[in-house]
Amino acid sequence: MSSTSLFQRDQFREALIQSFMKLAPRTMLRNPVMFTVEIGTAIMLLVTLYSAFSGDDSQGSFGYNAVVFLILFITLLFANFAEAIAEARGKAQAASLRKLREDTPAKLKLADGSLKTIRSSELRKGDAFYCEAGDTIPTDGEIIQGLASIDESAITGESAPVIREAGGDRSSVTGGTRVLSDRITVQVTSEPGTSFLDRMIALVEGASRQKTPNEIALTILLAGFTLVFLIVCVTLKPFADQANTVITIASFISLFVCLIPTTIGGLLSAIGIAGMDRALRANVITKSGRAVETAGDVDVLLLDKTGTITIGNRKATAFFPAPGVARERFISASALGSLADETPEGKSIVELAGADAVKGLSIAGAELITFTAETRSSGVDLPDGRRIRKGAQDAMRKLAERSGHQMPMEVDEVVKRISSNGGTPLVVTENEQVIGCIELQDIIKPGISERFERLRKMGVKTVMVTGDNPLTAKFIAEKAGVDDYIAEATPEDKMAYIKKEQQSGRLVAMMGDGTNDAPALAQADVGVAMNSGTAAAKEAGNMVDLDNDPTKLIEVVEIGKQLLMTRGTLTTFSIANDVAKYFAIVPALFMVSIPALGALNIMNLQSAESAILSAVIFNAIIIPMLIPLALKGVTYRPIGASAILRRNLLIYGLGGVIVPFIGIKLIDMLITPFF
Amino acid sequence: MSTELFGVIATYAITLVLAIPLGRYIARVYKAEKHWSDFLLPLERGIYKLAGVDPNSEMDWKQHLRALLTINALWFVYGFFMLLGQGGLPLNPDGNAGMTPDLAFNTIISFVVNCNLQHYSGESGLTYLTQIAVIMFLQFVSAATGMAALAAVFKALAARSATGLGNFWMYFTRSITRILLPISLVTAFILVLQGTPMTFDGRSTVTTLEGTEQQITQGPTAAMVAIKQLGTNGGGFFGVNSAHPLENPTYLTNMVEVISILLIPIALVFALGFYLQKKKLAWTIFGVMTMGFVLFAAGSILAESHGNPAIAALGIDQPMGSMEGKEVRFGSEASAYWGIATTATSNGSVNAMHDSMTPLSGALQMLDMMINAFYGGVGVGFLNYFVFLIIAVFIAGLMVGRTPEFLGKKVEAREMKIATLIALLHPFLILVATAIASYTITHHGDAAWSVVPANWLNNPGAHGFSEMLYENTSAAANNGSGFEGLGDNNFFWNFVTGLVLILGRFLPIIGPMAIAGMLAAKKAIPEGDGTLRADTATFGGLTFTLIFILAALSFFPALALGPLAEYFDMAQ
C-alpha cells in the first residue's frame, strides 16, 4: 500500500519546508522544552549581531558566537523536522487511502427513485446512492437495500471479494472499494470530511491532535527538568561573579540547552504521531491518539472464537447413527437435510457424506425450513412426506419428546462425548424421531496458542467469547490456550463481563462488528470495530480495523506498548546524557579562572570553546540520529515488565550515559583543527 | 581493620539491628493494633479529651494538612513571644536576655520546622525555661508532626480506594507517647550515667588545674540531647553541640547519640514494609538509601582518615587523620561518620566542626543534604524519597510500555505536576538563596548593615562560598548544621534562611501527602505480568541514578565553585 522505507524524497522535502514553518513561536509554545531553546537561539542571534558590529570581544568572538547560534538554530530545525517527517509519513499513508474516494461519480437516488450522477464530494449525510457491478463506491455508508460482492483490496490489500448486504452485521461499505456483482443502495453515514479516515488524517496533521494523558504528564516532567536547569544556569551568574569568573552568554545558553531534555523534547510529538501512523499501517484507524495509548495498558482481551481462535466455521467430521438406524440411511438423510443449507456447516455435511452418497439425492419440490432462533434447527420437508431436521441437541430432544419419542440413550452418550471433546453435536431427526448425530469440530488456527502465550507474557488475559455450550467452550479454550471463556454468550453477557473486569480495575479491549456489540464496544476501554460492521458498531468503538481481522487486537496492544516504551526510553536516554554534558561544560566554564577545576575535564577536551561546541553539536545531531527510532518505535518483547525494564535501562540508560562521552570526545577531536 | 573503622561499622550494625524491630513496632502503633504498650491508652485518651479531638474520626489528606499547618502556626506564635520575653520569665538563673526579633523569628521557625539551625549559642542565648518549654517541646512535636504526616501516607498507600487516611491527632499523639518519649527516656538515662548534666542550677564555678577560675554552663541537658538526636532535630543545648564534653562526654555516648540519629529514619522505612506488608519494597528502598549513605560515609571517612594534604605538604605526619576541629575522644573516622549521618537525616547536630573537615567531606555533607532522602528526617525523609520514587515510577512505567502505576494506582498528570514541583523546590531554594547572597556580597559588599556583607565570610574564595552554600542547603533541607565560618546572626541571614526553612519544610510535606491522598482515592489495578514492580533491584538502581542525576547533578556547578575547587586546589 505504501513504502515502508523511512524517508521518501517528496516527504523529505515537505518535512524540510515544514521544519521552518514550525519555527513560529506560537507553534513552538506547544512544546515547552523546545520553546526555551528557541528563546535561547534568539538571544544568541542578538549576541552574534552585537559581537559583529560592536567590536567588543567580551562575549567571545563573532565567529564563535555565530557558530553557537547556528548549531542552536539547527537543533530547532532538527526537532521540527522530526515532527514534520512523522506528519508527512502519516499524511502520505492517509492520503493514499483518501485518494481512492476523490471525485468518484456518485449516482444519487432522488426522492422519486430516479438517479442523478453527481460528484462524490457533493454527497451529504443521509443521502442515498446506488451502485452496481463495476462501480466504485463513492463514500462510506450503510447498505439499505440489496446485496453485493465487493472488492475491498484497495483498502485491506486482501484480494478475495467480500459479501455485503442490507440489514445484517455486514452492511457497511467503504468509499473507494469496488462493487463486483449485484447492486446495492447505500445511505451516506457521514458528512464529507468527517469520515473516520478524514478524522484520522486531521489527527495526523496536528490540527485536531490533542496530547494524550501520558504525553501531558511527561511534558510536565520535562518542563520541570527544564525549569531546574534554568535555575541552575541563572544562579550560576552571581556565583561566577563572586568567584571572579567571566562566563559568556554563549556559554550560559549552551549549558542550558545541553542540560534540558532536548532529545526527548524534540522527538516527543513525532513519537506520538508515529504511533498512530503505525496503527494505520496495520490498517487500523484510530479515532484518537489516546486510544492507541490505552491499548498498551489493556489487561483483558475479549476475542470472538470464530475467526479469531478457530478457522472460519465448524466442519462435520463424523456421523453417528442411532441404534437400529442403518449407516447409509442416516448419511443420506443427513445429506438430504443439508443439501439446501448454504451455511458452511451444512456444506461440510454434504462434503463429508461424499459424492457417492449424494448422487441421486434430490430435494426437488421439497419445502426448505431455515434456521430460526426459536426452533434452533433447520431442514427439509420432502414431497414424500419425510420431515428431516437437524439442530442443537436440546432443541431436537424437545422436538422428539413433544411427539412422544425418546432420545435414545446411546445418542445421548455420543452427544456428551462429542461435547467434551470440543466438538459440536448436531442431532438429526426424521419425522421427529432421532436417527443419529453428526459431529462438528472446530479447527483451531495454527500458531494461535503461541500468540496467546505471548499475550500472557505481556500480562494480558485472553477471554474467548463463543455461543457454544460450556463443555465445548471449555475444551476449545484449553486447546487454544486462552485464560477464560464466556460460553453461550449473549451481548449482555459480554457487557457484564467487561463491567466486572473494569470494576476490579482492569482495562478491557474487545472487537466487534454487529449492532448488538455496540454497547459493549462503547463500554470497553479499547473497542475495535470491524470495517465490515454496522455503522453503530463503528461509532461505538474507538478504532476501526480495515482488514476485518479479529486477531488485530493483539497487534494494537503491541503498538500501544511500543508507543509508551519509546517515550520512556528516549526520556531516559535524554536525562542520562546530562552526566557527560556536565563533565564537558562545567570544567570548560571555570578552567581559565580556576585552573584547579581543569581536573574535572575527564574527557580531556581541547579547550573551553571546543568543549562547549562539542557538547552543543552532540546535543543537536543526536536528534536526527534518533528520528528512525522515534518513528519505528522501540521493539517490544513480551518478556515481563522487570526484564523489559532491565533491558531498556541497559541500552538506553547506561547507553545514554556512555554514548555522549564518546560522541563529545569524537566531535572535540574533529573540530580541534579549526581552533 | 582499624579500631576506629570497627567502631563505625559496629555502630551502624547496632542501628540496623534495633531499627528493624522498631519498624515493626511503629507499624503496629500507627495501625492501632493491640499491643502491650496499650497501657498508655488512658494517658492518650486524657490528651484527646483535653484537646477536644476525636481520635477516631477519619480525615482526608486535606484535613490532615489543615490540622498539621494550624497546630504548627500556633506553636510559631507561642514560641516567638516566649523567646522575645525570656529575659523576664522564670528559670533564668544566668540572667540571659530576650532575643532580637529577627533572631527570635529565625529561631522559632527553625525549631518549628524540625531544622534547629541555631544563630545563637545555648549558653547565653536561651534560658532554662525556653530550653525546655520552647526548644525541647518543639523538638518533640516537630518530630511527631513529620511522623504523623508519614503515618497518613502509609495509610494512603495501603488504601485500595479510599479518602480517609486516619486521624492526624491520633498519629501525632502516639508518635510522642509510644515512640519518641520512651526511647528518649532510655537514651537520656544512658547520657546521665555517662556524665551529661541534668540540673536546674546555674553556672558552676570551678578552679582549673592552672589555678584560674572558670564558669561552666550546665542545665537540663541530658533530656534535650536525647530528643535532639532521636527526632532528627539536632539543636544543641550548648553552642558547639555534641562536640561539647557535657553534651557528648564519652565514646559510648557518641555511639548512643549517632545511633539515635539514624534509628527512627531507618525504622520508618521498615515500618512502611510492615504496614503495607510489602517487606521487599521496604528492603529495596532501604537498599537505595543505604547505597547512597554508605557511599558518602566511605568517601568522608577515607578523606578524613587520610589527613589534610595541606598539612601533609608541610611535612607533618597525621597518624589520626585530619584532626582539625575534631574531638580526640571520637577520632577522625567516627566524626566523619557522624557528619554523614547527621546530614543524611536532616538532624544537624555535630560532634566536630564541619567547616574544618577536608573539602571532600564538606562536599559529601552538602550533597547529602541536597539529596535529603537517604534516610532523611523523621517522617519527612521518606516523603522526600517518595517524590523521587514517583518520578522513577513514571519513567520506568513508560519504559515497560504501560501507563505508570505505583502499588496499583495510576500515576497521572496531576501527581506528576506535584512531584515535579517538589523535586524542583529544593534546588530552587538552595541555589536562589545562595545566588542572592553571592550577589549581595559581590555588588553590595559595603552595604551599611549591622554586619557588612563583605564581612559575612571568614574565609575568602571557594571556602567562603561553601560556607554560604552549606548554610542555605542546611536550611532548605531542614538540617540545621552549619559551616560555622559564616557570620549568620544578622538580619539578612536570619530572614533569608527563615524563609527557606518554612518553604523547605511544609511544601515537601504538602506535596507528597497530596500525591498519596490522590493515589489513595484511585481505583486499584490488580498486578499482572506486565506491571512494573517497584521492589526489584533494577528499579532500585533506576531510582538511585535518577536521584543522583536530578538532585545531585543540579548542584554540580555550585559544588564545583565551592568544595570541589578547594579540593582540587589542595590536591595539587
Interface residues (C-beta under 8 A of the other chain):
Chain A: P213 N214 I216 A217 L218 I220 L221 A223 G224 F225 L227 V228 F229 I231 V232 V234 T235 L236 K237 P238 F239 A240 D241 Q242 A243 T245 L255 E293 G296 D297 D299 R456 K457 M458 G459 V460 K461 S504 G505 R506 G560 K561 Q562 L564 M565 R567 G568 T569 T571 T572 I575 A576 D578 V579 Y582 V586 P587 L589 F590 I594 A596 L597 G598 A599 L600 Y636 G640 A641 S642 I644 L645 R646 N648 L649 Y652 G653
Chain B: I391 F394 I395 A396 G397 L398 M399 V400 G401 R402 T403 P404 G408 V411 E412 A413 E415 M416 K417 T420 L421 A423 L424 P427 F428 L431 V432 T434 A435 I436 S438 Y439 I441 T442 H443 G461 A462 F465 K523 A524 I525 P526 G528 D529 G530 T531 L532 R533 T536 T538 F539 G541 L542 T545 L546 I549 L550 L553 S554 F556 P557 A558 A560 L561 L564 A565 F568 D569 A571 Q572
